[in-house]
Amino acid sequence: MGELLKKCENLDGLLCATDTMAAGAMQYLREHGIKTPSQILVAGQGDSDMGKVTVAPLITVHYSYQKSGEIAVQMLLEALSQGEMISREMKLGYSIVEPEELEKMV
């Protein structure tokens, strides 16, 4: 986070690869007197429990991991019962999880 701030002095938002990385970025910002989300908005991905314990609310992306697992099991059971595997492509999408507290802070 420190290196990124040196390269991008006017940074006002950050999208991290994971919620854990976002929490780490938020911690660094807090330790250096930079307020989230009012000065720099930080978002993560994965909708993990990490986002529920950050000091400031964390916007995150929820992926349908459970649904994809259910579909995979269903496809496996079909393949076992039919004796052949049929290839399928499925797109499950995502949703943005934005904590209610965030609206009050911006």
N, CA, C and O of each residue as an XYZ file, in Angstrom:
424
protein
N       0.823     -1.175      0.000
C       0.000      0.000      0.000
C       0.875      1.249      0.000
O       0.569      2.226     -0.683
N       1.937      1.216      0.749
C       2.841      2.354      0.810
C       3.460      2.674     -0.542
O       3.521      3.836     -0.947
N       3.918      1.645     -1.236
C       4.504      1.834     -2.571
C       3.468      2.363     -3.557
O       3.776      3.214     -4.392
N       2.255      1.862     -3.458
C       1.188      2.312     -4.351
C       0.878      3.792     -4.116
O       0.677      4.541     -5.072
N       0.839      4.209     -2.870
C       0.574      5.613     -2.560
C       1.685      6.530     -3.068
O       1.418      7.664     -3.467
N       2.938      6.043     -3.056
C       4.047      6.838     -3.594
C       3.890      7.036     -5.099
O       4.187      8.109     -5.624
N       3.418      5.993     -5.794
C       3.270      6.060     -7.253
C       1.997      6.791     -7.667
O       1.971      7.438     -8.715
N       0.954      6.698     -6.868
C      -0.352      7.286     -7.207
C      -0.796      8.183     -6.060
O      -1.612      7.782     -5.229
N      -0.263      9.386     -6.017
C      -0.541     10.297     -4.907
C      -2.007     10.702     -4.811
O      -2.490     10.990     -3.716
N      -2.720     10.731     -5.922
C      -4.127     11.155     -5.927
C      -5.085      9.971     -5.879
O      -6.239     10.090     -6.292
N      -4.627      8.852     -5.390
C      -5.454      7.649     -5.317
C      -6.700      7.902     -4.473
O      -6.605      8.395     -3.349
N      -7.870      7.562     -5.018
C      -9.104      7.724     -4.236
C      -9.899      6.434     -4.121
O     -10.950      6.402     -3.482
N      -9.395      5.366     -4.741
C     -10.070      4.082     -4.641
C      -9.107      2.945     -4.929
O      -8.129      3.109     -5.658
N      -9.398      1.783     -4.342
C      -8.532      0.620     -4.503
C      -9.383     -0.637     -4.526
O     -10.184     -0.857     -3.618
N      -9.223     -1.464     -5.549
C      -9.906     -2.751     -5.635
C      -8.858     -3.832     -5.467
O      -7.959     -3.971     -6.296
N      -8.974     -4.596     -4.396
C      -7.990     -5.636     -4.074
C      -8.450     -6.997     -4.578
O      -9.644     -7.231     -4.765
N      -7.493     -7.888     -4.796
C      -7.788     -9.231     -5.298
C      -8.551    -10.070     -4.285
O      -9.315    -10.956     -4.668
N      -8.355     -9.803     -3.000
C      -9.049    -10.555     -1.955
C      -9.474     -9.621     -0.823
O      -8.965     -8.507     -0.701
N     -10.396    -10.080     -0.012
C     -10.805     -9.309      1.164
C      -9.656     -9.174      2.156
O      -9.544     -8.154      2.836
N      -8.814    -10.178      2.246
C      -7.678    -10.140      3.163
C      -6.700     -9.039      2.752
O      -6.193     -8.305      3.600
N      -6.440     -8.928      1.456
C      -5.564     -7.865      0.966
C      -6.199     -6.500      1.226
O      -5.506     -5.553      1.598
N      -7.499     -6.399      1.035
C      -8.207     -5.144      1.284
C      -8.109     -4.762      2.758
O      -7.891     -3.594      3.080
N      -8.265     -5.726      3.648
C      -8.159     -5.461      5.086
C      -6.748     -4.981      5.441
O      -6.583     -4.081      6.264
N      -5.746     -5.580      4.822
C      -4.366     -5.147      5.049
C      -4.132     -3.724      4.557
O      -3.459     -2.935      5.219
N      -4.690     -3.400      3.395
C      -4.569     -2.041      2.857
C      -5.266     -1.050      3.779
O      -4.747      0.035      4.042
N      -6.435     -1.425      4.265
C      -7.182     -0.549      5.167
C      -6.406     -0.320      6.469
O      -6.403      0.786      7.010
N      -5.764     -1.353      6.957
C      -4.962     -1.238      8.181
C      -3.807     -0.263      7.963
O      -3.547      0.601      8.800
N      -3.121     -0.409      6.838
C      -2.009      0.493      6.526
C      -2.497      1.934      6.453
O      -1.883      2.834      7.027
N      -3.601      2.149      5.745
C      -4.143      3.495      5.594
C      -4.503      4.097      6.957
O      -4.200      5.257      7.233
N      -5.145      3.300      7.791
C      -5.538      3.780      9.121
C      -4.308      4.169      9.944
O      -4.303      5.200     10.617
N      -3.264      3.333      9.882
C      -2.036      3.608     10.627
C      -1.334      4.874     10.146
O      -0.548      5.470     10.883
N      -1.619      5.286      8.905
C      -0.984      6.475      8.336
C      -1.944      7.663      8.246
O      -1.699      8.613      7.503
N      -3.037      7.600      9.009
C      -3.946      8.726      9.125
C      -4.815      8.999      7.912
O      -5.343     10.101      7.761
N      -4.966      8.012      7.052
C      -5.801      8.168      5.858
C      -7.129      7.469      6.126
O      -7.157      6.283      6.455
N      -8.217      8.199      5.987
C      -9.541      7.674      6.326
C     -10.162      6.901      5.169
O     -10.164      7.346      4.022
N     -10.691      5.721      5.514
C     -11.472      4.951      4.549
C     -12.906      4.945      5.044
O     -13.117      4.798      6.248
N     -13.851      5.088      4.228
C     -13.814      5.261      2.783
C     -13.813      6.715      2.324
O     -13.824      6.961      1.118
N     -13.800      7.692      3.234
C     -13.954      9.089      2.812
C     -12.777      9.610      1.980
O     -12.986     10.390      1.051
N     -11.552      9.197      2.294
C     -10.400      9.639      1.506
C     -10.046      8.633      0.413
O      -9.829      9.006     -0.740
N      -9.990      7.366      0.785
C      -9.717      6.291     -0.185
C     -10.714      5.166      0.069
O     -10.768      4.604      1.163
N     -11.489      4.852     -0.938
C     -12.452      3.754     -0.850
C     -11.714      2.450     -1.162
O     -11.032      2.353     -2.182
N     -11.844      1.470     -0.308
C     -11.173      0.184     -0.501
C     -12.223     -0.901     -0.647
O     -13.165     -0.974      0.142
N     -12.058     -1.750     -1.665
C     -12.973     -2.866     -1.899
C     -12.163     -4.147     -2.060
O     -11.011     -4.122     -2.494
N     -12.785     -5.261     -1.704
C     -12.146     -6.563     -1.838
C     -12.982     -7.478     -2.694
O     -13.969     -7.060     -3.298
N     -12.578     -8.733     -2.741
C     -13.316     -9.746     -3.488
C     -13.357    -11.033     -2.678
O     -12.368    -11.419     -2.055
N     -14.499    -11.687     -2.693
C     -14.631    -12.977     -2.038
C     -15.710    -13.041     -0.980
O     -16.132    -14.133     -0.599
N     -16.167    -11.899     -0.497
C     -17.212    -11.856      0.524
C     -16.866    -12.768      1.703
O     -17.694    -13.550      2.169
N     -15.628    -12.647      2.171
C     -15.174    -13.498      3.279
C     -15.517    -12.866      4.622
O     -15.973    -11.725      4.689
N     -15.294    -13.616      5.673
C     -15.530    -13.112      7.021
C     -14.589    -11.965      7.369
O     -14.885    -11.173      8.264
N     -13.468    -11.868      6.676
C     -12.509    -10.793      6.933
C     -13.173     -9.427      6.783
O     -12.893     -8.509      7.555
N     -14.037     -9.295      5.807
C     -14.720     -8.031      5.575
C     -15.686     -7.650      6.676
O     -16.090     -6.491      6.774
N     -16.059     -8.600      7.498
C     -17.005     -8.335      8.585
C     -16.317     -7.842      9.861
O     -16.983     -7.416     10.805
N     -14.977     -7.904      9.885
C     -14.264     -7.500     11.099
C     -13.355     -6.299     10.886
O     -12.607     -5.930     11.791
N     -13.404     -5.683      9.718
C     -12.588     -4.500      9.497
C     -13.182     -3.315     10.253
O     -14.388     -3.263     10.495
N     -12.327     -2.366     10.622
C     -12.771     -1.199     11.376
C     -13.768     -0.392     10.551
O     -14.846     -0.048     11.037
N     -13.410     -0.089      9.305
C     -14.338      0.598      8.393
C     -15.050     -0.473      7.555
O     -14.493     -1.549      7.340
N     -16.246     -0.203      7.090
C     -16.961     -1.184      6.274
C     -16.203     -1.489      4.987
O     -15.578     -0.605      4.400
N     -16.263     -2.738      4.557
C     -15.558     -3.176      3.356
C     -16.560     -3.575      2.288
O     -17.378     -4.471      2.494
N     -16.491     -2.905      1.145
C     -17.270     -3.342     -0.017
C     -16.569     -4.575     -0.565
O     -15.340     -4.606     -0.635
N     -17.324     -5.581     -0.949
C     -16.721     -6.800     -1.464
C     -17.583     -7.384     -2.575
O     -18.744     -7.014     -2.745
N     -16.995     -8.292     -3.316
C     -17.700     -8.979     -4.396
C     -17.994    -10.401     -3.938
O     -17.100    -11.121     -3.494
N     -19.253    -10.794     -4.051
C     -19.664    -12.149     -3.684
C     -19.750    -12.993     -4.944
O     -20.471    -12.651     -5.881
N     -19.018    -14.091     -4.964
C     -19.093    -15.048     -6.071
C     -19.907    -16.257     -5.607
O     -19.923    -16.579     -4.420
N     -20.560    -16.902     -6.518
C     -21.468    -18.010     -6.181
C     -20.713    -19.331     -6.039
O     -20.967    -20.279     -6.783
N     -19.790    -19.389     -5.087
C     -18.996    -20.603     -4.884
C     -19.870    -21.790     -4.484
O     -19.690    -22.889     -5.010
N     -20.804    -21.589     -3.574
C     -21.645    -22.694     -3.113
C     -22.491    -23.228     -4.263
O     -22.593    -24.440     -4.452
N     -23.091    -22.332     -5.025
C     -23.923    -22.748     -6.153
C     -23.093    -23.488     -7.193
O     -23.562    -24.473     -7.764
N     -21.873    -23.035     -7.450
C     -21.027    -23.726     -8.429
C     -20.665    -25.127     -7.941
O     -20.567    -26.055     -8.745
N     -20.465    -25.289     -6.634
C     -20.188    -26.620     -6.083
C     -21.385    -27.544     -6.210
O     -21.236    -28.724     -6.528
N     -22.581    -27.003     -5.960
C     -23.804    -27.803     -6.109
C     -23.983    -28.258     -7.551
O     -24.345    -29.408     -7.801
N     -23.733    -27.371     -8.491
C     -23.877    -27.718     -9.907
C     -22.831    -28.745    -10.313
O     -23.130    -29.656    -11.086
N     -21.607    -28.614     -9.804
C     -20.549    -29.577    -10.114
C     -20.904    -30.975     -9.617
O     -20.688    -31.959    -10.324
N     -21.445    -31.065     -8.411
C     -21.856    -32.372     -7.867
C     -22.982    -32.958     -8.713
O     -22.980    -34.150     -9.022
N     -23.934    -32.124     -9.081
C     -25.047    -32.577     -9.921
C     -24.529    -33.109    -11.261
O     -24.986    -34.150    -11.734
N     -23.583    -32.400    -11.865
C     -23.007    -32.850    -13.137
C     -22.250    -34.164    -12.966
O     -22.322    -35.039    -13.829
N     -21.532    -34.304    -11.864
C     -20.791    -35.537    -11.596
C     -21.746    -36.712    -11.423
O     -21.504    -37.790    -11.966
N     -22.832    -36.515    -10.670
C     -23.813    -37.586    -10.479
C     -24.468    -37.988    -11.805
O     -24.701    -39.171    -12.051
N     -24.761    -37.009    -12.650
C     -25.317    -37.309    -13.978
C     -24.334    -38.105    -14.809
O     -24.716    -39.056    -15.490
N     -23.061    -37.719    -14.757
C     -22.036    -38.429    -15.525
C     -21.889    -39.866    -15.053
O     -21.733    -40.776    -15.867
N     -21.937    -40.076    -13.733
C     -21.814    -41.427    -13.188
C     -23.016    -42.292    -13.561
O     -22.860    -43.476    -13.860
N     -24.196    -41.717    -13.545
C     -25.390    -42.510    -13.864
C     -25.535    -42.768    -15.356
O     -26.077    -43.801    -15.749
N     -25.061    -41.851    -16.197
C     -25.202    -42.012    -17.645
C     -23.987    -42.665    -18.287
O     -24.048    -43.107    -19.434
N     -22.892    -42.726    -17.554
C     -21.696    -43.363    -18.083
C     -20.884    -42.483    -19.022
O     -19.893    -42.946    -19.586
N     -21.269    -41.256    -19.200
C     -20.490    -40.353    -20.041
C     -20.575    -38.925    -19.486
O     -21.530    -38.549    -18.806
N     -19.553    -38.165    -19.803
C     -19.495    -36.788    -19.315
C     -19.824    -35.843    -20.464
O     -19.218    -35.915    -21.533
N     -20.785    -34.961    -20.237
C     -21.141    -33.962    -21.226
C     -20.559    -32.626    -20.759
O     -20.829    -32.181    -19.644
N     -19.775    -32.003    -21.604
C     -19.137    -30.745    -21.258
C     -20.156    -29.610    -21.318
O     -20.919    -29.488    -22.277
N     -20.151    -28.772    -20.257
C     -21.049    -27.619    -20.188
C     -20.295    -26.410    -19.657
O     -19.380    -26.534    -18.843
N     -20.693    -25.259    -20.126
C     -20.149    -24.019    -19.592
C     -21.279    -23.276    -18.907
O     -22.362    -23.114    -19.469
N     -21.015    -22.820    -17.669
C     -22.043    -22.106    -16.915
C     -21.450    -20.812    -16.386
O     -20.304    -20.779    -15.940
N     -22.230    -19.758    -16.439
C     -21.817    -18.483    -15.886
C     -22.760    -18.156    -14.738
O     -23.967    -18.016    -14.936
N     -22.203    -18.036    -13.538
C     -23.026    -17.844    -12.352
C     -23.116    -16.391    -11.910
O     -24.015    -16.041    -11.145
N     -22.222    -15.549    -12.364
C     -22.286    -14.144    -12.002
C     -21.726    -13.842    -10.630
O     -21.035    -14.653    -10.013
N     -22.050    -12.649    -10.178
C     -21.540    -12.146     -8.911
C     -22.496    -11.083     -8.393
O     -23.422    -10.673     -9.093
N     -22.269    -10.647     -7.178
C     -23.035     -9.528     -6.643
C     -22.106     -8.676     -5.784
O     -21.146     -9.175     -5.195
N     -22.410     -7.389     -5.725
C     -21.632     -6.462     -4.902
C     -22.275     -6.400     -3.520
O     -23.481     -6.183     -3.397
N     -21.464     -6.592     -2.485
C     -21.948     -6.516     -1.106
C     -21.430     -5.197     -0.540
O     -20.231     -5.022     -0.328
N     -22.358     -4.277     -0.302
C     -21.996     -2.955      0.204
C     -22.637     -2.761      1.573
O     -23.858     -2.649      1.678
N     -21.824     -2.721      2.615
C     -22.364     -2.569      3.970
C     -23.188     -1.289      4.111
O     -22.850     -0.256      3.534
N     -24.255     -1.369      4.874
C     -25.131     -0.218      5.099
C     -24.383      0.926      5.774
O     -24.672      2.092      5.503
N     -23.429      0.617      6.647
C     -22.705      1.651      7.370
C     -21.912      2.542      6.427
O     -21.630      3.695      6.754
N     -21.550      2.020      5.259
C     -20.745      2.776      4.316
C     -21.461      4.037      3.863
O     -20.834      5.087      3.723
N     -22.749      3.949      3.636
C     -23.508      5.105      3.180
C     -23.428      6.260      4.176
O     -23.422      7.423      3.774
N     -23.368      5.955      5.448
C     -23.310      6.978      6.487
C     -21.941      7.650      6.548
O     -21.833      8.801      6.969
N     -20.886      6.930      6.125
C     -19.524      7.408      6.284
C     -19.042      8.237      5.099
O     -18.117      9.033      5.259
N     -19.625      8.084      3.929
C     -19.134      8.778      2.736
C     -19.710     10.160      2.659
O     -19.414     10.902      1.722
